[in-house]
Amino acid sequence: MTLHGLGKVTIGVPNVEETIGYYTDFGLEHRGEGVFATRDGGEQLEIAHAPTRRLIELTVAADDEDDIAAIASRLGTLGVPLEREASALRAVEPVTGTTVRVAVRPRVAVDPVPEATPYNGPGRIDRWGRAPFLSRTEAVRPRKLGHAVLGSTDLATTTMFFTDGLGFKVSDYMGERAAFLRCSVEHHNVLVMAAPVNFLHHTSWQVDDVDEVGRGAYGMLQGNPERHIWGLGRHHAGANFFWYLKDPAGNFSEYYSDMDTVPEDELWSPEVLHGLAGLYAWGPPPPPSFLEPDDLAALMTGAHSAG
């Protein structure tokens, strides 16, 4: 695949400084002016002002300018207007209004954990003495941006933009309610879900292992229990461990680890998953506010008044 993941998300919020503080606590490196870097992926988040929370721009990483030209041709066939640059293009997804930028970017090289945590199991002793995760005292820092989840009032059209236009592949479906799409070897980089209003549901950030998922969430919740949304658990689609938190603007952010990979498209067959069993394999049940965020009605009112 010539696309190789998400490069960056730009999120609009009404409370910029408060939201910057949250993502600093989350473990991203604030480089100033609302721009954040991950440990391995470079600058992958930008917080900007907007009247209501929204995904302003999503950057998708490509290998070279030939990839940009091929995408421009496909978007043209779909009748989607675009702006070309030397090594990038911009197009607006017609339903959600999200600007998607496809740009030539180097592939993210994630350095392996120097001493990966061994885990004991029934009849198997992989480590001796005290578990080494106990020596981890530094703050959790996400390795890279993994995926973004968009609510769309027209699931089919938004999905077509990413697949037929940009070249994403379908990994799995959740009934007729959502499509898991990938532009890398990971199970999904974009999830499009049917929704009554167009909105950003969450962004997801990769950490080393399940201990880092738990440590990261534990640290975020110390003194701020209102940040908790859902976790710890393991998804069915993608199989990743997860814990979801909420930023001050209402966007969810996820720590994740151990996601399914698809190194060869021919070796993967999309499945249609149904009900909540398709959403998670184990963990606490998702709260209603995860399935339908508390501010959806306000976002719908804002969308109607703006239109």
C-alpha positions as CSV (number, residue, x, y, z in Angstrom):
1,M,0.0,0.0,0.0
2,T,1.4,3.4,-1.0
3,L,-0.4,5.2,1.7
4,H,1.1,4.4,5.1
5,G,-1.0,5.9,7.9
6,L,-2.3,9.1,9.3
7,G,0.1,12.0,9.5
8,K,-1.8,14.5,11.6
9,V,-5.1,15.7,12.9
10,T,-6.1,19.3,13.4
11,I,-9.0,19.6,15.9
12,G,-11.0,22.8,16.4
13,V,-12.2,23.6,19.9
14,P,-13.7,26.6,21.6
15,N,-11.5,26.3,24.7
16,V,-8.0,26.1,23.2
17,E,-5.8,26.6,26.3
18,E,-7.7,24.1,28.4
19,T,-7.5,21.5,25.7
20,I,-3.8,22.1,25.2
21,G,-3.4,21.4,28.9
22,Y,-5.3,18.1,28.5
23,Y,-3.2,16.8,25.7
24,T,0.0,17.8,27.5
25,D,-1.2,15.6,30.4
26,F,-2.0,12.9,27.9
27,G,1.7,12.6,27.1
28,L,2.0,14.4,23.8
29,E,4.9,16.9,23.5
30,H,3.6,20.4,23.1
31,R,5.9,22.3,20.7
32,G,4.0,25.6,21.0
33,E,1.0,27.2,19.3
34,G,-1.1,24.2,19.9
35,V,1.1,21.8,18.0
36,F,1.9,18.4,19.6
37,A,4.4,15.7,18.7
38,T,4.3,12.0,19.4
39,R,7.4,10.0,20.4
40,D,8.0,8.5,17.0
41,G,5.6,10.2,14.5
42,G,6.7,13.8,14.9
43,E,4.0,16.6,14.8
44,Q,0.7,14.8,14.7
45,L,-1.8,17.0,16.5
46,E,-2.8,20.6,16.3
47,I,-5.4,22.3,18.4
48,A,-7.0,25.4,16.9
49,H,-9.9,27.6,17.8
50,A,-13.4,26.9,16.4
51,P,-16.9,27.8,17.7
52,T,-17.7,24.2,18.3
53,R,-15.5,21.1,18.5
54,R,-14.8,19.6,15.1
55,L,-12.2,17.9,13.0
56,I,-10.7,20.6,10.8
57,E,-8.2,18.7,8.9
58,L,-6.9,15.1,8.6
59,T,-3.5,14.4,7.0
60,V,-2.9,11.1,5.3
61,A,0.7,10.1,4.6
62,A,1.8,8.9,1.1
63,D,5.1,7.6,-0.2
64,D,5.7,9.8,-3.3
65,E,4.2,12.2,-5.8
66,D,3.0,9.5,-8.1
67,D,0.6,8.5,-5.2
68,I,-0.6,12.0,-5.1
69,A,-1.3,12.1,-8.8
70,A,-3.2,8.8,-8.7
71,I,-5.4,10.0,-5.8
72,A,-6.0,13.3,-7.7
73,S,-7.2,11.2,-10.7
74,R,-9.6,9.1,-8.6
75,L,-11.0,12.1,-6.8
76,G,-11.6,13.8,-10.2
77,T,-13.5,10.7,-11.3
78,L,-15.7,11.1,-8.3
79,G,-16.2,14.8,-9.0
80,V,-14.6,15.9,-5.8
81,P,-12.8,19.3,-6.2
82,L,-9.2,19.4,-5.0
83,E,-6.2,21.7,-4.6
84,R,-2.8,20.4,-5.8
85,E,0.5,21.3,-4.3
86,A,3.9,20.0,-5.4
87,S,3.9,17.0,-3.0
88,A,0.4,17.2,-1.6
89,L,-3.3,17.7,-2.3
90,R,-6.3,18.9,-0.3
91,A,-9.9,17.9,-0.8
92,V,-13.0,18.3,1.3
93,E,-15.0,15.2,2.2
94,P,-18.4,16.3,0.9
95,V,-20.5,15.1,3.8
96,T,-18.6,15.9,7.0
97,G,-16.9,19.0,5.5
98,T,-13.5,17.7,6.8
99,T,-10.5,18.8,4.8
100,V,-8.3,15.8,4.0
101,R,-4.8,16.5,3.1
102,V,-2.7,13.8,1.4
103,A,1.0,14.6,1.7
104,V,4.3,12.9,1.0
105,R,5.7,12.1,4.4
106,P,8.4,9.7,5.6
107,R,7.2,6.4,7.0
108,V,7.0,6.4,10.8
109,A,9.7,4.2,12.2
110,V,8.6,3.1,15.7
111,D,11.6,2.1,17.7
112,P,11.1,-1.2,19.5
113,V,10.8,-1.3,23.2
114,P,14.4,-1.9,24.4
115,E,13.3,-4.5,26.9
116,A,9.9,-5.6,26.0
117,T,7.9,-6.8,29.0
118,P,7.8,-10.6,29.2
119,Y,4.5,-12.0,30.4
120,N,4.1,-15.2,32.4
121,G,1.2,-17.6,31.6
122,P,-0.2,-20.9,32.6
123,G,2.7,-23.4,32.3
124,R,5.0,-20.8,30.9
125,I,7.5,-18.7,32.8
126,D,8.9,-15.9,30.7
127,R,10.3,-13.8,33.5
128,W,11.8,-14.2,36.9
129,G,11.4,-12.0,40.0
130,R,9.3,-8.8,40.0
131,A,7.5,-7.7,36.9
132,P,9.7,-5.1,35.1
133,F,6.8,-2.7,34.4
134,L,7.1,-1.7,38.1
135,S,10.3,0.1,37.2
136,R,8.4,2.3,34.7
137,T,8.1,5.6,36.5
138,E,8.2,8.0,33.6
139,A,5.1,9.5,32.1
140,V,3.4,7.6,29.3
141,R,4.2,9.1,25.9
142,P,2.2,7.9,22.8
143,R,4.3,6.5,20.0
144,K,2.2,7.7,17.1
145,L,-1.3,8.7,16.0
146,G,-3.2,5.5,15.1
147,H,-6.7,6.4,13.9
148,A,-9.5,8.8,13.9
149,V,-13.3,8.1,14.1
150,L,-15.7,10.3,12.2
151,G,-19.5,10.4,12.6
152,S,-21.2,11.0,9.2
153,T,-24.8,11.6,8.3
154,D,-24.1,9.7,5.0
155,L,-22.0,6.7,5.8
156,A,-21.9,5.3,2.2
157,T,-20.7,8.6,0.7
158,T,-18.0,9.3,3.3
159,T,-16.8,5.7,3.0
160,M,-16.6,6.0,-0.8
161,F,-14.5,9.1,-0.5
162,F,-11.9,7.3,1.6
163,T,-12.0,4.0,-0.4
164,D,-12.7,4.9,-4.0
165,G,-11.1,8.4,-3.8
166,L,-8.1,8.0,-1.5
167,G,-7.5,4.3,-1.7
168,F,-8.3,3.1,1.8
169,K,-9.1,-0.6,2.2
170,V,-12.1,-2.0,4.2
171,S,-11.0,-4.2,7.1
172,D,-14.4,-4.9,8.7
173,Y,-18.0,-3.6,8.9
174,M,-20.1,-3.1,12.0
175,G,-23.5,-4.1,10.5
176,E,-24.7,-1.1,8.5
177,R,-23.5,1.3,11.1
178,A,-19.8,1.7,10.6
179,A,-16.8,0.8,8.3
180,F,-13.3,0.2,9.6
181,L,-10.9,1.5,6.9
182,R,-7.1,1.2,6.7
183,C,-4.3,3.1,4.9
184,S,-1.5,1.2,6.5
185,V,-0.8,-2.3,7.8
186,E,-2.9,-1.6,10.9
187,H,-6.5,-2.8,11.1
188,H,-7.9,0.7,10.8
189,N,-6.8,4.2,10.5
190,V,-10.2,5.7,9.9
191,L,-13.5,4.5,11.2
192,V,-16.6,6.1,9.6
193,M,-19.8,5.6,11.7
194,A,-23.4,6.6,10.9
195,A,-24.5,9.5,13.0
196,P,-27.3,12.1,13.2
197,V,-24.7,14.9,12.9
198,N,-21.2,15.1,11.4
199,F,-18.6,15.1,14.2
200,L,-15.3,13.8,15.5
201,H,-15.8,10.9,17.8
202,H,-12.2,10.2,18.9
203,T,-8.6,10.0,18.1
204,S,-6.4,7.1,19.1
205,W,-2.8,7.0,20.1
206,Q,-0.5,3.9,20.2
207,V,1.4,3.1,23.3
208,D,3.8,0.2,24.0
209,D,1.6,-2.4,25.7
210,V,-1.4,-3.0,27.9
211,D,0.5,-1.8,30.9
212,E,1.0,1.5,29.2
213,V,-2.7,1.7,28.4
214,G,-3.5,1.3,32.0
215,R,-0.7,3.5,33.3
216,G,-1.6,6.3,30.9
217,A,-5.3,6.2,31.9
218,Y,-4.5,5.9,35.6
219,G,-2.3,9.0,35.4
220,M,-4.9,11.0,33.5
221,L,-7.6,10.1,36.1
222,Q,-5.6,11.1,39.2
223,G,-7.5,14.2,40.4
224,N,-9.6,14.2,37.2
225,P,-12.0,11.3,37.4
226,E,-14.4,13.1,35.1
227,R,-12.1,12.4,32.2
228,H,-13.0,8.7,32.3
229,I,-15.3,7.3,29.5
230,W,-14.7,3.6,28.9
231,G,-12.0,1.0,29.7
232,L,-10.0,-1.0,30.3
233,G,-11.1,-3.4,27.6
234,R,-10.3,-5.2,24.3
235,H,-12.0,-4.5,21.0
236,H,-13.3,-7.3,18.8
237,A,-12.6,-5.4,15.5
238,G,-8.9,-4.7,15.5
239,A,-8.4,-6.7,18.8
240,N,-6.6,-3.8,20.4
241,F,-6.6,-3.0,24.2
242,F,-8.2,0.3,24.8
243,W,-9.1,3.0,27.4
244,Y,-11.0,6.1,26.4
245,L,-10.9,9.5,28.0
246,K,-12.6,12.8,27.3
247,D,-10.9,16.1,26.6
248,P,-12.3,19.4,27.9
249,A,-14.0,20.2,24.5
250,G,-15.8,16.8,24.5
251,N,-13.6,14.8,22.1
252,F,-12.6,11.3,23.2
253,S,-9.0,10.2,23.1
254,E,-7.9,6.6,23.3
255,Y,-4.7,4.9,24.4
256,Y,-4.4,1.6,22.5
257,S,-1.9,-1.2,22.0
258,D,-1.7,-4.6,20.2
259,M,-3.9,-4.0,17.2
260,D,-4.4,-6.5,14.4
261,T,-2.2,-6.0,11.3
262,V,-2.8,-6.7,7.7
263,P,0.6,-7.0,6.0
264,E,-0.9,-8.6,2.8
265,D,-4.4,-7.5,1.6
266,E,-4.9,-11.0,0.1
267,L,-4.7,-12.6,3.5
268,W,-7.5,-10.6,5.1
269,S,-11.2,-10.9,4.5
270,P,-13.6,-8.3,5.9
271,E,-16.2,-9.5,8.3
272,V,-19.6,-8.0,9.2
273,L,-19.9,-7.7,12.9
274,H,-23.2,-7.2,14.7
275,G,-24.2,-5.5,17.9
276,L,-22.1,-4.6,20.9
277,A,-20.3,-8.0,20.5
278,G,-18.7,-6.5,17.5
279,L,-17.6,-3.5,19.4
280,Y,-15.7,-5.2,22.3
281,A,-14.6,-8.7,23.2
282,W,-14.3,-8.0,27.0
283,G,-14.4,-5.2,29.4
284,P,-17.1,-3.1,31.0
285,P,-20.1,-2.3,28.8
286,P,-19.7,1.0,26.9
287,P,-21.6,3.8,28.6
288,P,-24.4,5.5,26.6
289,S,-22.2,8.7,26.4
290,F,-19.7,6.7,24.4
291,L,-22.2,5.5,21.8
292,E,-23.9,8.9,21.7
293,P,-21.8,11.7,23.2
294,D,-23.6,14.0,25.5
295,D,-23.2,17.1,23.3
296,L,-24.6,15.6,20.1
297,A,-27.9,17.5,20.5
298,A,-26.0,20.7,20.9
299,L,-23.8,19.9,17.9
300,M,-27.0,19.2,15.8
301,T,-28.5,22.5,16.9
302,G,-25.3,24.3,16.0
303,A,-25.2,22.6,12.6
304,H,-28.8,23.5,11.9
305,S,-28.4,27.1,12.9
306,A,-25.2,27.5,10.9
307,G,-26.8,26.1,7.8
